[in-house]
Amino acid sequence: MSSPAPPSPPEAPVPTVPTDVRYRDCAAAREAGAAPLHRGEPGCRDAMDRDADGIACED
């Protein structure tokens, strides 16, 4: 007779990123640890992407 399989460890919760985040500027995004931001990510705005390459606050 085989012994039952040990219980699997609980899954770690998946962190959620707020979708309504807005950074005043790149300095604020960097301070929050969010820079660089990519087009489509929460908090990314065209005004923050000076060279229009889809990546804001990269410098």
N, C-alpha and C positions, 0 to 999 in steps of 0.2 A: 504494500500500500504506500503510495507516495504522499509526501506531506504537501499541504497547500502552499501555493506561492506566497512569498512575503508581500505584505501590502506595499503598493508603490507610494513613494513620497508625494506629498501634496504639491501641486503645480504652483510655481511662483506667480503672483499676480502680474499681469502685463501692465506696465505703466501707460497711462493715457496722456496724450498731449492735448492741451486745450486747443480747440479750433478757433476760438475767438481772441487769441492773443494778438496784441498790437504793440510794437516797439516804437518809441518816440523817434529813435534814430539808431544808427549802427552802434553807437557807444552803448546804448541801452541793451541792444541785442547781445553785444559782447559781454556786458556785465552779467546778463542772465545766462551766459554760457550757450547761447543759441546760434551764434555766428560761426561760420557763414550760413546764410539762409539760401535755400534753393527755391526757384519758382515753383509755386504750388504748395509750399510748406506754410503752416500757420505762421503769421507774423511777417511774411515776405511781401514787400510792396515794390512796384516798379521804381518808385522814387528812391529806393535804397540801393538799386542796382545801377550804378553810375555808367558802366560800360555796356549795359543791356545784353549780358551774356547768360542771363538766367541764374546767376549767383550773386546775391547781395551781401554786402559787408565782408568781402573776401580780403580786403587789405587792412 
